[in-house]
Amino acid sequence: MKEKVSRRSFLKRMAGMGAIIATSQLPAVADDDPSVFPKRGRYERLMLSYATVNIGLEKPFSILHISDTHLTAAYPHENEKKQTLHTKRTRTFGGRQEEALRDSLDWARDNVDYVVHTGDVIDWQSEANYDLVKKYFGENMVGCMGNHEFSPSMGLSEVKETRTEAYKDLSRKQLQSVYPFNISLQSQVVNGVNFVTLDDVYGYVTKEQVKLFKKEVKKGLPIVLCMHVPFHTDNIWRANVKFWKREASKLTSAQIPNPSGDYKIQKEDPTTRDFIAYLKQEPLLKAILAGHIHFTIQDQFSATATEFCVGGNFMFHGEEILFV
């Protein structure tokens, strides 16, 4: 893994999910269709939030953090399962996912230095979705995966045991050929900040990932950890449970809901639990960027690091983060 590159060469060759990419030269959708917000700002439909990470840099830079685009394309020749998924899942995500991604990347070209995408660019595996990844992110991609990257058919598969390394192995080689970055863990130093991206798509990390991360710490640089599933704080978990009830209801108690799913894994898997405890004591960790939960929230993860979760890009959500 390369430790640092110049900004010019970095902008030329970076693209990726969960890591810095060059700002896009794609045409703006608003220009293509003047009927959309014809008398409003060019990018007003983007739902952007803003944040700052204070590191003490000599030269500040900014990123657009997006996640969960959930592209749902399938070519006519792809099998019946892919056609079914295309119909159902396009309806689920509104059918404007590619448009949202194009608008986001075009906005980023003129407004920030780099882009971070923390996974689930695609909703499931298809030839058409893979081609869209190549179209928008280029060939020299680095970053992290989302859990949907590993999904061949969104529950229409006969595979019983999912959410394991063995399940990932079924498509790991194929994904590695599509995404030209190390899909387990990758690092890239930008303006003196080490962006480390890792695969935690089912809530856990592996011993090998922990070993590689600690090698990155030895570089002595401030670290921004980018991954798909957030390492839940109590506040993020409370908001997550409320959001995914899928109903409008007020909180009647400030009590933290019992852990389940990814949060339960993070508390019970020994490697992951110990890694999170280690991160909370690591002064070089300055921020965590994540997605997966489809809403925007931030919370203090440790004494030195804030965790930023960004809403779904399929709904035109994004977050501009200034590093100073």
TORVO-156312 format. One record per residue (C-alpha): x, y, z; residue number from 1. Coordinates in nm, 3 decimals. Layout:
! residues N
      c1      c2      c3   n
       X       Y       Z NUM
...
! end
This chain:
! residues 324
      c1      c2      c3   n
   0.000   0.000   0.000   1
   0.137   0.339  -0.096   2
   0.188   0.582   0.186   3
   0.148   0.916   0.012   4
   0.098   1.077  -0.324   5
   0.085   1.431  -0.453   6
  -0.256   1.596  -0.472   7
  -0.230   1.619  -0.852   8
  -0.154   1.249  -0.907   9
  -0.406   1.155  -0.639  10
  -0.684   1.343  -0.812  11
  -0.599   1.174  -1.139  12
  -0.614   0.818  -1.018  13
  -0.830   0.800  -0.709  14
  -1.182   0.670  -0.716  15
  -1.359   0.453  -0.470  16
  -1.610   0.345  -0.215  17
  -1.506   0.431   0.136  18
  -1.205   0.639   0.034  19
  -1.101   0.956  -0.139  20
  -1.181   0.988  -0.510  21
  -1.122   1.255  -0.770  22
  -1.408   1.498  -0.822  23
  -1.622   1.409  -1.120  24
  -1.636   1.554  -1.469  25
  -1.981   1.410  -1.532  26
  -2.255   1.640  -1.667  27
  -2.501   1.777  -1.415  28
  -2.843   1.618  -1.432  29
  -3.004   1.954  -1.356  30
  -2.867   2.078  -1.689  31
  -3.003   1.775  -1.870  32
  -3.357   1.824  -1.739  33
  -3.456   2.190  -1.687  34
  -3.799   2.087  -1.557  35
  -3.643   1.980  -1.225  36
  -3.632   2.279  -0.990  37
  -3.621   2.518  -1.291  38
  -3.607   2.834  -1.077  39
  -3.401   2.702  -0.787  40
  -3.030   2.649  -0.732  41
  -2.856   2.406  -0.961  42
  -2.786   2.157  -0.681  43
  -3.059   2.250  -0.436  44
  -3.211   1.904  -0.444  45
  -2.895   1.767  -0.281  46
  -2.959   1.719   0.091  47
  -2.621   1.827   0.228  48
  -2.508   1.865   0.586  49
  -2.182   2.022   0.698  50
  -1.919   1.936   0.959  51
  -1.560   2.016   1.057  52
  -1.282   1.792   1.186  53
  -1.009   1.979   1.371  54
  -0.671   1.812   1.331  55
  -0.430   2.108   1.310  56
  -0.340   2.081   0.943  57
  -0.113   2.326   0.765  58
  -0.341   2.314   0.463  59
  -0.713   2.242   0.505  60
  -0.907   2.030   0.258  61
  -1.268   1.920   0.219  62
  -1.452   1.606   0.118  63
  -1.800   1.506   0.014  64
  -1.902   1.198   0.211  65
  -2.175   0.989   0.048  66
  -2.296   0.634   0.100  67
  -2.569   0.387   0.007  68
  -2.647   0.473  -0.354  69
  -2.803   0.129  -0.410  70
  -2.787   0.106  -0.789  71
  -3.043  -0.148  -0.916  72
  -2.957  -0.206  -1.281  73
  -2.986  -0.531  -1.480  74
  -2.930  -0.599  -1.847  75
  -3.215  -0.768  -2.042  76
  -3.006  -1.082  -2.088  77
  -2.948  -1.131  -1.714  78
  -3.146  -1.405  -1.542  79
  -3.498  -1.394  -1.401  80
  -3.380  -1.324  -1.046  81
  -3.195  -1.014  -1.166  82
  -3.503  -0.892  -1.352  83
  -3.720  -0.944  -1.044  84
  -3.472  -0.759  -0.828  85
  -3.446  -0.477  -1.080  86
  -3.824  -0.423  -1.067  87
  -3.870  -0.461  -0.691  88
  -3.560  -0.287  -0.566  89
  -3.583   0.006  -0.810  90
  -3.927   0.067  -0.665  91
  -3.780   0.044  -0.312  92
  -3.514   0.306  -0.377  93
  -3.716   0.541  -0.596  94
  -3.551   0.489  -0.934  95
  -3.332   0.800  -0.919  96
  -3.021   0.647  -0.764  97
  -2.794   0.698  -1.065  98
  -2.919   1.053  -1.100  99
  -2.840   1.120  -0.734 100
  -2.489   0.983  -0.774 101
  -2.427   1.191  -1.086 102
  -2.551   1.509  -0.919 103
  -2.341   1.443  -0.610 104
  -2.021   1.383  -0.803 105
  -2.080   1.684  -1.025 106
  -2.140   1.908  -0.723 107
  -1.822   1.774  -0.565 108
  -1.615   1.870  -0.869 109
  -1.657   2.241  -0.798 110
  -1.712   2.246  -0.422 111
  -1.475   2.002  -0.248 112
  -1.132   1.849  -0.299 113
  -1.220   1.482  -0.269 114
  -1.511   1.238  -0.236 115
  -1.567   0.954   0.011 116
  -1.820   0.678  -0.058 117
  -1.869   0.437   0.230 118
  -2.027   0.144   0.052 119
  -2.345   0.001  -0.098 120
  -2.288   0.172  -0.429 121
  -2.477  -0.126  -0.573 122
  -2.781  -0.295  -0.422 123
  -2.691  -0.644  -0.545 124
  -2.456  -0.811  -0.789 125
  -2.532  -0.779  -1.160 126
  -2.336  -0.717  -1.476 127
  -2.518  -0.387  -1.524 128
  -2.441  -0.270  -1.169 129
  -2.075  -0.362  -1.209 130
  -2.060  -0.158  -1.530 131
  -2.210   0.141  -1.349 132
  -1.942   0.113  -1.082 133
  -1.676   0.122  -1.354 134
  -1.851   0.414  -1.524 135
  -1.863   0.636  -1.219 136
  -1.560   0.531  -1.020 137
  -1.302   0.440  -1.279 138
  -1.039   0.171  -1.266 139
  -0.803   0.272  -0.982 140
  -1.047   0.236  -0.696 141
  -0.963   0.205  -0.330 142
  -1.195   0.178  -0.036 143
  -1.441  -0.031   0.158 144
  -1.730  -0.252   0.064 145
  -2.093  -0.239   0.171 146
  -2.293  -0.544   0.271 147
  -2.497  -0.518  -0.051 148
  -2.179  -0.551  -0.257 149
  -2.164  -0.911  -0.132 150
  -2.528  -0.988  -0.212 151
  -2.587  -1.189  -0.532 152
  -2.965  -1.195  -0.513 153
  -3.101  -1.022  -0.201 154
  -3.255  -1.324  -0.030 155
  -3.354  -1.500  -0.352 156
  -3.047  -1.723  -0.315 157
  -3.051  -2.076  -0.175 158
  -2.754  -1.997   0.049 159
  -2.853  -2.041   0.414 160
  -2.555  -1.906   0.607 161
  -2.489  -1.543   0.525 162
  -2.304  -1.266   0.714 163
  -1.986  -1.479   0.738 164
  -1.642  -1.482   0.579 165
  -1.740  -1.808   0.406 166
  -2.037  -1.633   0.248 167
  -1.812  -1.350   0.131 168
  -1.580  -1.606  -0.023 169
  -1.854  -1.704  -0.268 170
  -1.810  -1.373  -0.451 171
  -1.493  -1.223  -0.306 172
  -1.277  -1.309  -0.607 173
  -1.532  -1.163  -0.847 174
  -1.570  -0.844  -0.646 175
  -1.194  -0.806  -0.618 176
  -1.174  -0.819  -0.998 177
  -1.438  -0.547  -1.034 178
  -1.311  -0.316  -0.762 179
  -0.937  -0.259  -0.805 180
  -0.856  -0.193  -0.440 181
  -0.791  -0.420  -0.147 182
  -1.147  -0.497  -0.038 183
  -1.038  -0.602   0.311 184
  -0.836  -0.294   0.415 185
  -0.674  -0.011   0.224 186
  -0.493   0.308   0.323 187
  -0.419   0.637   0.149 188
  -0.240   0.941   0.288 189
  -0.387   1.273   0.178 190
  -0.249   1.608   0.295 191
  -0.088   1.434   0.590 192
  -0.404   1.246   0.692 193
  -0.420   0.868   0.665 194
  -0.759   0.752   0.532 195
  -0.791   0.384   0.628 196
  -1.085   0.194   0.484 197
  -1.194  -0.152   0.590 198
  -1.462  -0.412   0.531 199
  -1.689  -0.443   0.836 200
  -2.005  -0.511   0.637 201
  -2.151  -0.761   0.884 202
  -2.055  -0.570   1.197 203
  -1.732  -0.751   1.279 204
  -1.365  -0.717   1.188 205
  -1.105  -0.993   1.156 206
  -0.776  -1.044   1.336 207
  -0.589  -0.982   1.011 208
  -0.762  -0.647   0.966 209
  -0.670  -0.546   1.320 210
  -0.309  -0.640   1.252 211
  -0.303  -0.432   0.932 212
  -0.468  -0.134   1.102 213
  -0.208  -0.130   1.378 214
   0.061  -0.116   1.110 215
  -0.108   0.200   0.983 216
  -0.101   0.350   1.332 217
   0.277   0.305   1.340 218
   0.303   0.562   1.061 219
   0.224   0.824   1.325 220
  -0.026   1.016   1.112 221
  -0.378   1.130   1.204 222
  -0.627   0.864   1.093 223
  -0.974   0.883   0.942 224
  -1.135   0.538   0.952 225
  -1.384   0.478   0.669 226
  -1.617   0.179   0.673 227
  -1.974   0.085   0.592 228
  -2.130  -0.020   0.922 229
  -2.080   0.234   1.203 230
  -1.927   0.132   1.532 231
  -2.241   0.214   1.725 232
  -2.235   0.457   2.011 233
  -2.536   0.452   2.243 234
  -2.676   0.765   2.078 235
  -2.634   0.631   1.726 236
  -2.789   0.300   1.828 237
  -3.091   0.467   1.989 238
  -3.152   0.672   1.675 239
  -3.100   0.365   1.456 240
  -3.363   0.160   1.641 241
  -3.613   0.446   1.625 242
  -3.552   0.506   1.254 243
  -3.585   0.143   1.150 244
  -3.915   0.092   1.331 245
  -4.055   0.236   1.006 246
  -4.328   0.420   1.193 247
  -4.372   0.770   1.331 248
  -4.338   0.746   1.707 249
  -4.196   0.960   1.983 250
  -3.939   0.828   2.222 251
  -4.097   0.758   2.559 252
  -3.769   0.681   2.731 253
  -3.405   0.777   2.696 254
  -3.306   0.420   2.780 255
  -3.071   0.261   2.528 256
  -3.248  -0.023   2.341 257
  -3.102  -0.369   2.384 258
  -2.826  -0.443   2.130 259
  -2.919  -0.654   1.831 260
  -2.783  -0.717   1.482 261
  -2.456  -0.539   1.410 262
  -2.442  -0.371   1.752 263
  -2.478  -0.704   1.930 264
  -2.199  -0.849   1.716 265
  -1.978  -0.551   1.800 266
  -2.033  -0.613   2.170 267
  -2.000  -0.992   2.165 268
  -1.741  -1.078   1.898 269
  -1.411  -1.076   2.093 270
  -1.193  -0.944   1.809 271
  -1.433  -0.664   1.721 272
  -1.507  -0.573   2.083 273
  -1.136  -0.548   2.163 274
  -1.066  -0.349   1.847 275
  -1.334  -0.092   1.933 276
  -1.194  -0.060   2.287 277
  -0.847  -0.011   2.135 278
  -0.975   0.257   1.896 279
  -1.133   0.451   2.181 280
  -0.787   0.484   2.337 281
  -0.599   0.562   2.014 282
  -0.518   0.936   2.001 283
  -0.432   0.929   1.630 284
  -0.791   0.841   1.540 285
  -0.959   1.171   1.447 286
  -1.282   1.064   1.274 287
  -1.489   0.767   1.162 288
  -1.696   0.789   0.843 289
  -1.974   0.536   0.789 290
  -2.308   0.480   0.619 291
  -2.545   0.180   0.619 292
  -2.814   0.324   0.848 293
  -2.960   0.559   0.580 294
  -2.983   0.869   0.798 295
  -2.737   1.140   0.897 296
  -2.611   1.158   1.253 297
  -2.284   1.227   1.429 298
  -2.166   1.146   1.781 299
  -1.848   1.151   1.985 300
  -1.680   0.813   1.951 301
  -1.374   0.880   2.166 302
  -1.184   1.165   2.325 303
  -1.023   1.246   1.990 304
  -1.268   1.118   1.727 305
  -1.619   1.199   1.608 306
  -1.819   0.942   1.413 307
  -2.009   1.070   1.108 308
  -2.287   0.859   0.957 309
  -2.436   0.995   0.635 310
  -2.787   0.942   0.496 311
  -2.863   0.743   0.183 312
  -2.729   0.888  -0.139 313
  -3.028   0.732  -0.317 314
  -3.224   1.014  -0.149 315
  -2.964   1.272  -0.264 316
  -2.805   1.288   0.083 317
  -2.443   1.384   0.138 318
  -2.215   1.551   0.388 319
  -1.939   1.803   0.334 320
  -1.660   1.766   0.589 321
  -1.383   2.022   0.624 322
  -1.053   1.900   0.768 323
  -0.850   2.180   0.927 324
! end
